[in-house]
Amino acid sequence: VLGEALDVTPAQIRKDLSYFGRFGKQGRGYNVPGLLGKLQEILGLDRRWKVCVVGVGRLGQAIVEYGGFGPQGFDILAAFDADEAKVGTCVGEVSIRDISELQAFLEEEHVDIGVVAVPASAAQMVTDELVGAGVKAILNYAPTTATVPSHVVIRHIDPVLEMQSMTFYLKQRDSAALSAEGPIVRAPALGGRRTASG
């Protein structure tokens, strides 16, 4: 059933799960509730995670307003912006604070994940501040890369690169249809780069 839902072979499912340990019994399948609980533990979904968003433009606001984070264990505690007109207002139930309060807030709340949604020119500075306050995971939506020490994980999400991966897929599909030769090549993972540098 898992293979059908994911469009992969049962053998691939077993191989992938084997990286995390032994699950199920040969010929008898998996205990679904037990497997689900174990996967939640492996993925860190068996606890709550503290999140803050820096930059409350259109993208940052959309992230804060998105209702899907809470049910999955991600609590957006606060949002920060340099625009005085936004400071003191709320996006949903999340208050927008002045960017000058970021350091003290991070140190007090021990935030797990920082979301960067600022202009490219401010991305590295904000990233450095997050790292300096002990944030170990950063999701960067700014249209530039930022460097972090090796003990911090950062993931860059660039919508333009994601669009380019789609055009690559479409071009491959069209070429395959014209030539009727071979399978379609899957689009390379251009976006969502994980970098760590020391």
Residue frames as a rotation matrix with the C-alpha (Angstrom) as fourth column:
VAL 1
0.567 0.824 0.000 0.00
0.824 -0.567 0.000 0.00
0.000 0.000 -1.000 0.00
LEU 2
0.406 -0.501 -0.764 2.83
0.147 -0.790 0.595 2.42
-0.902 -0.354 -0.247 0.82
GLY 3
-0.631 -0.703 0.327 4.48
0.386 0.080 0.919 1.65
-0.673 0.706 0.221 -2.50
GLU 4
-0.160 0.671 0.724 1.27
0.975 -0.009 0.224 2.32
0.157 0.742 -0.652 -4.40
ALA 5
0.748 0.493 -0.444 0.67
0.596 -0.794 0.124 5.59
-0.291 -0.357 -0.887 -2.57
LEU 6
0.343 -0.725 -0.597 4.22
-0.169 -0.673 0.720 6.80
-0.924 -0.146 -0.353 -3.29
ASP 7
0.944 0.078 -0.321 4.51
-0.329 0.137 -0.934 5.24
-0.029 0.988 0.155 -6.76
VAL 8
-0.148 -0.985 -0.093 7.61
-0.965 0.164 -0.206 3.23
0.218 0.059 -0.974 -5.81
THR 9
0.045 0.121 -0.992 8.24
-0.201 0.973 0.109 -0.49
0.979 0.194 0.068 -5.46
PRO 10
0.951 0.304 0.048 7.79
-0.129 0.253 0.959 -2.32
0.280 -0.918 0.280 -2.13
ALA 11
0.442 -0.866 -0.232 11.49
0.869 0.478 -0.130 -3.21
0.223 -0.144 0.964 -2.31
GLN 12
-0.302 -0.541 0.785 12.39
0.341 -0.830 -0.441 0.50
0.890 0.135 0.435 -2.42
ILE 13
0.531 0.563 0.634 10.14
-0.446 -0.450 0.774 1.19
0.720 -0.694 0.012 0.58
ARG 14
0.940 -0.188 -0.286 11.90
0.335 0.679 0.653 -1.57
0.071 -0.710 0.701 2.56
LYS 15
0.066 -0.984 0.164 15.32
0.889 -0.016 -0.458 -0.29
0.453 0.176 0.874 1.53
ASP 16
-0.122 -0.066 0.990 14.52
-0.050 -0.996 -0.073 3.31
0.991 -0.059 0.118 2.49
LEU 17
0.766 0.494 0.412 13.12
-0.429 -0.085 0.899 2.31
0.479 -0.865 0.147 5.87
SER 18
0.736 -0.513 -0.441 16.13
0.614 0.781 0.115 0.07
0.285 -0.356 0.890 6.56
TYR 19
-0.143 -0.803 0.579 18.34
0.294 -0.593 -0.749 3.17
0.945 0.063 0.321 6.81
PHE 20
-0.080 0.217 0.973 16.54
-0.746 -0.660 0.086 3.98
0.661 -0.719 0.215 10.08
GLY 21
-0.569 -0.136 0.811 16.41
-0.724 0.549 -0.416 0.47
-0.389 -0.824 -0.411 11.56
ARG 22
-0.962 0.255 -0.097 14.38
0.190 0.883 0.429 -2.72
0.195 0.394 -0.898 11.36
PHE 23
-0.487 0.873 0.017 10.66
-0.770 -0.420 -0.480 -2.28
-0.412 -0.247 0.877 10.79
GLY 24
0.442 0.811 -0.383 8.03
-0.897 0.395 -0.198 -4.93
-0.009 0.431 0.902 10.21
LYS 25
-0.150 -0.413 0.898 8.47
-0.324 0.879 0.350 -8.63
-0.934 -0.238 -0.266 9.57
GLN 26
-0.821 -0.253 -0.512 9.16
-0.555 0.143 0.819 -10.32
-0.134 0.957 -0.258 6.28
GLY 27
-0.809 0.549 -0.210 5.97
0.290 0.684 0.669 -11.56
0.511 0.480 -0.713 4.70
ARG 28
-0.152 0.775 -0.613 3.79
0.988 0.093 -0.127 -9.80
-0.042 -0.625 -0.780 7.30
GLY 29
0.252 0.242 0.937 4.25
0.504 -0.859 0.087 -6.14
0.826 0.450 -0.338 6.43
TYR 30
-0.773 -0.564 0.289 4.36
0.150 -0.605 -0.782 -3.31
0.616 -0.561 0.553 8.95
ASN 31
-0.077 0.682 -0.727 2.53
0.988 -0.045 -0.146 -2.41
-0.132 -0.730 -0.671 12.12
VAL 32
0.062 0.100 0.993 1.23
0.650 -0.760 0.036 0.93
0.758 0.643 -0.112 10.86
PRO 33
0.929 0.282 0.239 0.69
0.029 -0.700 0.714 2.73
0.369 -0.656 -0.658 14.20
GLY 34
0.651 -0.745 -0.148 4.10
0.436 0.206 0.876 1.56
-0.622 -0.635 0.459 15.41
LEU 35
-0.113 -0.682 0.723 5.79
0.993 -0.065 0.094 2.57
-0.017 0.729 0.685 12.16
LEU 36
0.432 0.363 0.825 4.09
0.447 -0.881 0.154 5.98
0.783 0.302 -0.543 12.20
GLY 37
0.997 -0.041 -0.072 5.22
0.049 -0.405 0.913 6.63
-0.066 -0.913 -0.402 15.76
LYS 38
0.315 -0.946 0.079 8.79
0.683 0.284 0.673 5.63
-0.659 -0.158 0.736 14.98
LEU 39
-0.101 -0.322 0.941 8.93
0.928 -0.370 -0.027 7.80
0.358 0.871 0.336 11.86
GLN 40
0.763 0.413 0.497 7.56
0.204 -0.884 0.421 10.77
0.613 -0.220 -0.759 13.81
GLU 41
0.832 -0.519 -0.197 10.31
0.198 -0.054 0.979 10.24
-0.518 -0.853 0.058 16.37
ILE 42
0.014 -0.868 0.496 13.00
0.916 0.210 0.341 9.99
-0.401 0.449 0.798 13.67
LEU 43
-0.087 0.036 0.996 11.76
0.759 -0.644 0.090 13.16
0.645 0.764 0.029 11.94
GLY 44
-0.924 -0.299 -0.237 11.46
0.378 -0.625 -0.683 15.06
0.057 -0.721 0.691 15.21
LEU 45
-0.495 0.816 0.297 7.69
-0.290 -0.477 0.830 15.35
0.819 0.325 0.473 14.90
ASP 46
0.102 0.492 -0.865 7.05
0.692 0.590 0.417 13.95
0.715 -0.640 -0.280 18.38
ARG 47
-0.254 -0.201 -0.946 7.69
0.859 -0.497 -0.125 17.34
-0.445 -0.845 0.298 20.03
ARG 48
0.863 0.505 -0.009 6.96
0.464 -0.800 -0.381 21.05
-0.200 0.325 -0.924 19.58
TRP 49
-0.208 -0.935 0.286 9.49
0.978 -0.199 0.060 23.30
0.001 0.293 0.956 17.78
LYS 50
0.376 0.266 -0.888 9.90
0.424 -0.901 -0.090 27.03
-0.824 -0.343 -0.451 18.41
VAL 51
-0.131 -0.319 0.939 10.03
0.989 -0.111 0.101 29.16
0.072 0.941 0.330 15.26
CYS 52
0.165 0.234 -0.958 10.48
0.247 -0.950 -0.189 32.88
-0.955 -0.206 -0.214 14.59
VAL 53
0.386 0.054 0.921 10.13
0.922 -0.034 -0.385 34.73
0.011 0.998 -0.062 11.30
VAL 54
-0.185 -0.497 -0.848 12.35
0.355 -0.838 0.414 37.69
-0.916 -0.225 0.332 10.41
GLY 55
-0.972 -0.027 -0.235 10.89
-0.192 -0.493 0.849 39.91
-0.139 0.870 0.473 7.69
VAL 56
-0.357 0.920 0.162 7.16
0.509 0.337 -0.792 40.46
-0.783 -0.200 -0.589 7.43
GLY 57
-0.712 0.176 -0.679 6.72
-0.641 -0.559 0.527 41.54
-0.286 0.811 0.511 3.84
ARG 58
0.206 0.869 -0.449 4.26
-0.963 0.262 0.066 39.66
0.176 0.419 0.891 1.65
LEU 59
0.007 -0.272 -0.962 6.19
-0.234 0.935 -0.266 36.40
0.972 0.227 -0.057 1.85
GLY 60
-0.913 -0.406 -0.039 6.90
-0.037 0.177 -0.984 36.62
0.406 -0.897 -0.176 5.57
GLN 61
-0.480 0.818 0.317 3.28
-0.841 -0.327 -0.431 37.48
-0.249 -0.473 0.845 6.27
ALA 62
0.315 0.595 -0.739 2.09
-0.781 0.605 0.154 34.51
0.539 0.528 0.656 4.21
ILE 63
-0.407 -0.547 -0.732 4.40
0.017 0.797 -0.604 32.22
0.913 -0.258 -0.315 6.18
VAL 64
-0.966 0.041 0.254 3.16
-0.257 -0.191 -0.947 33.55
0.010 -0.981 0.195 9.51
GLU 65
-0.222 0.975 0.008 -0.49
-0.950 -0.215 -0.226 33.28
-0.219 -0.057 0.974 8.43
TYR 66
-0.257 0.114 -0.960 -0.17
-0.567 0.787 0.245 29.73
0.783 0.607 -0.138 7.10
GLY 67
0.330 0.559 0.760 -2.22
-0.941 0.133 0.311 27.46
0.073 -0.818 0.571 9.32
GLY 68
0.768 0.036 -0.640 -0.43
-0.209 0.958 -0.196 24.22
0.606 0.284 0.743 8.53
PHE 69
-0.240 -0.970 0.038 2.57
-0.351 0.050 -0.935 24.66
0.905 -0.238 -0.353 10.82
GLY 70
-0.231 0.186 0.955 0.87
-0.967 -0.152 -0.205 24.38
0.107 -0.971 0.215 14.21
PRO 71
0.766 0.614 0.191 -0.76
-0.632 0.774 0.046 20.99
-0.119 -0.156 0.981 13.66
GLN 72
0.725 -0.552 -0.411 2.64
0.135 0.700 -0.701 19.60
0.675 0.453 0.582 12.59
GLY 73
0.583 -0.451 -0.676 4.44
0.812 0.284 0.510 20.77
-0.038 -0.846 0.532 15.73
PHE 74
-0.501 -0.777 0.381 5.85
0.795 -0.587 -0.154 24.14
0.343 0.226 0.912 14.62
ASP 75
0.487 0.651 -0.582 4.93
0.838 -0.536 0.102 27.11
-0.245 -0.538 -0.807 16.82
ILE 76
-0.172 -0.481 0.860 5.64
0.615 -0.734 -0.287 30.54
0.769 0.480 0.422 15.32
LEU 77
-0.061 0.081 -0.995 6.29
0.984 -0.162 -0.073 32.54
-0.167 -0.983 -0.070 18.47
ALA 78
0.367 0.120 -0.922 6.95
0.166 -0.984 -0.062 35.96
-0.915 -0.130 -0.381 16.94
ALA 79
0.445 -0.252 0.859 7.79
0.882 -0.040 -0.469 37.87
0.152 0.967 0.204 13.79
PHE 80
0.091 -0.540 -0.837 10.29
0.488 -0.708 0.510 40.71
-0.868 -0.455 0.199 13.42
ASP 81
0.407 0.042 0.913 10.55
0.881 -0.284 -0.379 43.59
0.243 0.958 -0.153 10.98
ALA 82
-0.629 -0.714 -0.306 12.42
0.753 -0.658 -0.014 46.88
-0.191 -0.239 0.952 10.59
ASP 83
-0.528 0.518 0.672 9.35
0.265 -0.652 0.710 48.76
0.807 0.553 0.208 9.33
GLU 84
-0.995 0.095 -0.004 8.04
-0.031 -0.361 -0.932 50.87
-0.090 -0.928 0.362 12.21
ALA 85
-0.382 0.914 -0.140 4.57
-0.904 -0.337 0.265 50.90
0.195 0.228 0.954 10.65
LYS 86
0.120 0.401 -0.908 4.34
-0.274 0.893 0.358 47.13
0.954 0.205 0.217 11.11
VAL 87
-0.776 -0.512 -0.367 5.82
0.204 0.347 -0.916 46.94
0.596 -0.786 -0.165 14.60
GLY 88
-0.868 0.459 0.191 3.17
-0.346 -0.282 -0.895 46.45
-0.357 -0.843 0.403 17.26
THR 89
0.067 0.895 -0.441 0.61
-0.996 0.087 0.024 45.01
0.060 0.438 0.897 14.86
CYS 90
-0.221 -0.071 0.973 -0.35
-0.386 0.922 -0.021 41.37
-0.895 -0.380 -0.231 14.58
VAL 91
-0.420 0.163 -0.893 -0.51
-0.818 0.357 0.450 38.83
0.392 0.920 -0.016 11.79
GLY 92
0.134 0.555 -0.821 -3.16
0.141 0.809 0.570 36.46
0.981 -0.192 0.030 13.00
GLU 93
0.959 0.206 -0.193 -2.18
0.198 -0.002 0.980 35.78
0.202 -0.979 -0.042 16.61
VAL 94
0.197 -0.971 -0.136 1.51
0.980 0.193 0.041 36.53
-0.014 -0.142 0.990 16.06
SER 95
0.834 0.068 -0.547 2.81
0.188 -0.968 0.168 39.92
-0.518 -0.243 -0.820 17.16
ILE 96
0.536 -0.677 0.504 5.30
0.600 -0.115 -0.792 41.82
0.594 0.727 0.344 15.00
ARG 97
0.705 -0.384 -0.597 8.25
0.474 -0.372 0.798 43.12
-0.528 -0.845 -0.080 16.99
ASP 98
0.797 -0.511 -0.321 11.01
-0.597 -0.743 -0.302 45.56
-0.084 0.433 -0.898 16.18
ILE 99
0.699 -0.578 -0.421 14.07
0.107 0.666 -0.738 43.91
0.707 0.471 0.528 14.68
SER 100
-0.144 -0.789 0.598 16.15
-0.593 -0.415 -0.690 45.46
0.792 -0.454 -0.408 17.48
GLU 101
0.225 0.324 0.919 14.43
-0.956 0.258 0.143 43.08
-0.191 -0.910 0.368 19.92
LEU 102
0.638 0.120 -0.761 15.44
-0.497 0.819 -0.288 39.96
0.589 0.561 0.582 17.99
GLN 103
-0.328 -0.889 -0.320 18.62
-0.265 0.412 -0.872 39.07
0.907 -0.201 -0.371 19.90
ALA 104
-0.720 0.076 0.690 17.05
-0.694 -0.058 -0.717 39.33
-0.014 -0.995 0.095 23.35
PHE 105
0.358 0.933 0.041 13.98
-0.921 0.360 -0.150 37.38
-0.154 0.016 0.988 22.24
LEU 106
0.442 -0.247 -0.862 16.05
-0.405 0.803 -0.438 34.55
0.800 0.543 0.254 20.78
GLU 107
-0.636 -0.771 -0.046 18.15
-0.265 0.274 -0.924 34.23
0.725 -0.575 -0.379 23.90
GLU 108
-0.548 0.502 0.670 15.08
-0.803 -0.091 -0.589 34.21
-0.235 -0.860 0.453 26.15
GLU 109
0.453 0.892 0.007 12.94
-0.828 0.423 -0.368 31.81
-0.331 0.161 0.930 24.12
HIS 110
-0.444 -0.707 0.550 15.67
-0.371 0.704 0.605 29.47
-0.815 0.064 -0.575 22.81
VAL 111
0.514 0.674 -0.531 14.20
-0.715 -0.005 -0.699 29.39
-0.474 0.738 0.480 19.31
ASP 112
0.179 -0.388 0.904 14.88
0.210 0.913 0.350 26.20
-0.961 0.127 0.245 17.33
ILE 113
-0.176 -0.116 0.977 14.25
0.965 0.177 0.195 27.39
-0.196 0.977 0.081 13.76
GLY 114
-0.233 0.065 -0.970 14.65
0.016 -0.997 -0.071 30.84
-0.972 -0.032 0.231 12.24
VAL 115
0.265 0.377 0.887 12.89
0.918 0.184 -0.352 31.81
-0.296 0.908 -0.298 9.01
VAL 116
-0.517 -0.531 -0.671 14.61
0.234 -0.842 0.486 34.56
-0.824 0.094 0.559 7.01
ALA 117
0.151 0.629 0.763 12.30
0.978 0.017 -0.207 36.48
-0.143 0.778 -0.612 4.66
VAL 118
0.396 -0.145 -0.907 14.19
0.147 -0.965 0.219 39.75
-0.906 -0.220 -0.361 4.30
PRO 119
0.915 -0.156 -0.371 15.70
-0.403 -0.340 -0.850 41.49
0.007 0.927 -0.374 1.25
ALA 120
0.711 -0.677 -0.190 18.94
0.491 0.671 -0.556 39.99
0.504 0.302 0.809 -0.05
SER 121
0.050 -0.751 0.658 20.99
-0.139 -0.658 -0.740 42.87
0.989 -0.054 -0.137 1.36
ALA 122
0.070 0.050 0.996 19.95
-0.958 -0.273 0.081 42.01
0.276 -0.961 0.029 4.92
ALA 123
0.765 0.385 -0.517 20.00
-0.322 0.923 0.210 38.21
0.558 0.006 0.830 4.71
GLN 124
0.015 -0.839 -0.543 23.54
0.378 0.508 -0.774 37.58
0.926 -0.194 0.324 5.95
MET 125
-0.663 -0.246 0.707 23.22
-0.444 -0.631 -0.637 40.06
0.602 -0.736 0.309 8.81
VAL 126
0.278 0.858 0.432 19.98
-0.935 0.137 0.328 38.47
0.222 -0.495 0.840 10.01
THR 127
0.693 -0.084 -0.716 21.44
-0.019 0.991 -0.134 34.99
0.721 0.107 0.685 9.60
ASP 128
-0.392 -0.918 -0.063 24.48
0.147 0.005 -0.989 35.97
0.908 -0.397 0.133 11.68
GLU 129
-0.463 0.287 0.839 22.22
-0.815 -0.511 -0.275 37.30
0.349 -0.811 0.470 14.41
LEU 130
0.676 0.727 -0.119 20.20
-0.651 0.665 0.366 34.08
0.345 -0.170 0.923 14.47
VAL 131
0.407 -0.616 -0.675 23.37
0.283 0.787 -0.547 31.99
0.868 0.032 0.495 14.66
GLY 132
-0.551 -0.697 0.458 24.85
-0.154 -0.455 -0.877 34.24
0.820 -0.554 0.144 17.34
ALA 133
-0.193 0.585 0.788 21.80
-0.970 -0.234 -0.064 33.67
0.147 -0.777 0.612 19.53
GLY 134
-0.651 -0.222 0.726 22.05
-0.499 0.846 -0.189 29.90
-0.572 -0.485 -0.661 19.26
VAL 135
0.530 0.838 -0.132 19.58
-0.638 0.292 -0.713 29.10
-0.559 0.462 0.689 16.48
LYS 136
-0.372 -0.739 0.562 20.74
-0.256 0.663 0.704 25.83
-0.892 0.118 -0.435 14.90
ALA 137
-0.425 0.294 0.856 18.39
0.820 0.525 0.227 25.62
-0.383 0.798 -0.465 11.89
ILE 138
-0.384 0.214 -0.898 17.56
-0.226 -0.965 -0.133 28.37
-0.895 0.152 0.419 9.38
LEU 139
0.056 0.480 0.875 15.14
0.900 0.356 -0.253 28.43
-0.433 0.802 -0.412 6.47
ASN 140
-0.524 -0.411 -0.746 16.26
0.119 -0.903 0.413 31.20
-0.843 0.128 0.522 4.09
TYR 141
0.349 0.727 0.591 13.71
0.811 0.082 -0.579 32.63
-0.469 0.682 -0.561 1.66
ALA 142
0.399 -0.273 -0.875 15.85
-0.280 -0.945 0.168 35.67
-0.873 0.178 -0.453 0.81
PRO 143
0.998 0.048 0.050 16.91
0.034 0.286 -0.958 35.76
-0.060 0.957 0.284 -2.86
THR 144
0.256 -0.966 -0.036 20.55
-0.731 -0.169 -0.661 35.09
0.633 0.196 -0.749 -1.98
THR 145
0.431 -0.186 -0.883 22.63
0.458 0.888 0.037 32.52
0.778 -0.420 0.468 -0.16
ALA 146
0.562 -0.301 0.771 23.93
-0.742 -0.595 0.309 33.05
0.366 -0.745 -0.558 3.34
THR 147
-0.126 -0.702 -0.701 26.81
-0.085 0.711 -0.698 31.25
0.988 -0.029 -0.149 5.00
VAL 148
0.746 0.358 0.562 26.68
-0.602 0.001 0.798 29.63
0.285 -0.934 0.217 8.42
PRO 149
-0.300 -0.847 0.439 29.10
-0.942 0.336 0.005 27.69
-0.152 -0.412 -0.898 10.65
SER 150
-0.665 -0.067 -0.744 29.27
-0.415 0.861 0.294 23.92
0.620 0.505 -0.600 10.22
HIS 151
-0.937 0.310 -0.163 27.14
0.321 0.571 -0.756 23.24
-0.141 -0.760 -0.635 13.31
VAL 152
-0.282 0.863 -0.418 24.18
-0.328 -0.497 -0.804 25.13
-0.902 -0.090 0.423 11.81
VAL 153
-0.545 0.195 0.815 21.97
0.750 0.549 0.370 23.82
-0.376 0.813 -0.445 9.02
ILE 154
-0.340 0.449 -0.826 20.56
-0.366 -0.872 -0.324 26.30
-0.866 0.192 0.461 6.50
ARG 155
-0.323 0.329 0.888 18.22
0.810 0.580 0.080 25.61
-0.489 0.745 -0.454 3.64
HIS 156
-0.766 0.002 -0.643 17.82
-0.254 -0.919 0.301 28.13
-0.590 0.394 0.705 0.84
ILE 157
-0.087 0.822 0.563 14.40
0.757 0.423 -0.499 28.25
-0.648 0.383 -0.659 -0.79
ASP 158
-0.720 -0.207 -0.663 14.49
-0.239 -0.822 0.516 30.15
-0.652 0.530 0.542 -4.09
PRO 159
0.256 0.933 0.253 11.15
0.021 0.257 -0.966 30.16
-0.966 0.252 0.046 -5.96
VAL 160
0.446 -0.142 -0.884 12.89
-0.854 -0.362 -0.373 31.14
-0.267 0.921 -0.283 -9.22
LEU 161
-0.655 -0.743 -0.137 15.12
-0.755 0.634 0.166 28.05
-0.037 0.212 -0.977 -9.08
GLU 162
-0.501 0.564 0.657 12.09
0.042 0.774 -0.632 25.92
-0.864 -0.289 -0.411 -8.32
MET 163
0.579 0.698 -0.421 10.37
-0.356 -0.248 -0.901 27.35
-0.733 0.672 0.105 -11.41
GLN 164
0.032 -0.663 -0.748 13.47
-0.999 -0.037 -0.010 26.59
-0.021 0.748 -0.664 -13.46
SER 165
-0.824 -0.277 0.494 13.36
-0.328 0.944 -0.017 22.98
-0.462 -0.176 -0.869 -12.33
MET 166
0.098 0.942 0.322 9.78
0.096 0.313 -0.945 22.87
-0.990 0.124 -0.060 -13.64
THR 167
0.605 0.100 -0.790 10.77
-0.704 -0.395 -0.590 24.27
-0.371 0.913 -0.168 -17.03
PHE 168
-0.551 -0.822 -0.146 13.54
-0.823 0.506 0.258 21.65
-0.138 0.262 -0.955 -17.23
TYR 169
-0.585 0.416 0.696 10.95
0.064 0.879 -0.472 18.95
-0.808 -0.232 -0.541 -16.60
LEU 170
0.493 0.846 -0.204 8.54
-0.107 -0.174 -0.979 20.40
-0.863 0.505 0.005 -19.17
LYS 171
0.230 -0.492 -0.840 11.31
-0.958 -0.269 -0.105 20.65
-0.174 0.828 -0.533 -21.78
GLN 172
-0.806 -0.529 0.265 12.33
-0.505 0.849 0.159 17.04
-0.309 -0.006 -0.951 -21.16
ARG 173
-0.214 0.824 0.525 8.71
0.163 0.560 -0.812 15.93
-0.963 -0.088 -0.254 -21.44
ASP 174
0.641 0.463 -0.612 8.22
-0.449 -0.420 -0.789 17.77
-0.623 0.780 -0.061 -24.71
SER 175
-0.184 -0.804 -0.565 11.49
-0.980 0.105 0.170 16.39
-0.078 0.585 -0.807 -26.11
ALA 176
-0.800 -0.088 0.594 10.52
-0.193 0.974 -0.115 12.86
-0.569 -0.207 -0.796 -25.13
ALA 177
0.211 0.960 0.186 7.11
0.070 0.176 -0.982 13.26
-0.975 0.220 -0.030 -26.75
LEU 178
0.546 -0.044 -0.837 8.69
-0.762 -0.441 -0.474 14.47
-0.348 0.896 -0.274 -29.98
SER 179
-0.340 -0.808 -0.482 11.36
-0.919 0.394 -0.012 11.79
0.199 0.439 -0.876 -30.17
ALA 180
0.732 0.680 -0.036 9.36
-0.635 0.700 0.327 9.01
0.247 -0.216 0.944 -28.48
GLU 181
0.161 -0.760 -0.630 12.65
0.105 0.648 -0.755 7.75
0.981 0.056 0.184 -27.08
GLY 182
-0.614 -0.628 -0.478 13.50
0.449 0.220 -0.866 6.77
0.649 -0.747 0.147 -23.52
PRO 183
0.190 0.680 -0.708 12.04
0.974 -0.044 0.220 7.86
0.119 -0.732 -0.671 -20.20
ILE 184
0.656 0.075 0.751 11.61
0.062 -0.997 0.046 11.43
0.752 0.016 -0.659 -19.06
VAL 185
-0.411 -0.851 -0.327 14.56
0.568 0.042 -0.822 12.61
0.713 -0.523 0.466 -16.99
ARG 186
0.503 0.595 -0.627 13.52
0.858 -0.256 0.445 13.85
0.104 -0.761 -0.640 -13.56
ALA 187
0.670 -0.208 0.713 14.18
-0.025 -0.966 -0.258 17.51
0.742 0.155 -0.652 -12.90
PRO 188
-0.318 -0.840 -0.440 17.35
0.587 0.190 -0.787 18.14
0.745 -0.508 0.432 -10.89
ALA 189
0.535 0.460 -0.709 16.97
0.845 -0.286 0.452 19.56
0.005 -0.841 -0.542 -7.39
LEU 190
-0.125 -0.588 0.799 18.00
0.554 -0.710 -0.435 23.13
0.823 0.388 0.415 -8.15
GLY 191
0.132 0.261 0.956 16.30
-0.530 -0.797 0.290 24.78
0.838 -0.545 0.033 -5.20
GLY 192
0.920 0.334 0.204 16.27
-0.329 0.378 0.865 23.92
0.211 -0.864 0.458 -1.54
ARG 193
0.208 -0.927 -0.313 20.02
0.024 0.325 -0.946 23.80
0.978 0.189 0.090 -1.27
ARG 194
0.978 -0.017 -0.206 21.49
0.207 0.083 0.975 22.80
0.001 -0.996 0.084 2.07
THR 195
0.286 -0.931 0.225 24.76
0.103 -0.204 -0.974 24.47
0.953 0.302 0.037 2.83
ALA 196
0.966 -0.145 -0.216 27.01
0.200 -0.113 0.973 24.54
-0.165 -0.983 -0.081 5.83
SER 197
0.400 -0.875 0.274 30.32
0.301 -0.157 -0.941 26.27
0.866 0.459 0.200 5.89
GLY 198
0.720 -0.269 -0.639 32.83
0.638 -0.106 0.763 26.96
-0.273 -0.957 0.095 8.55
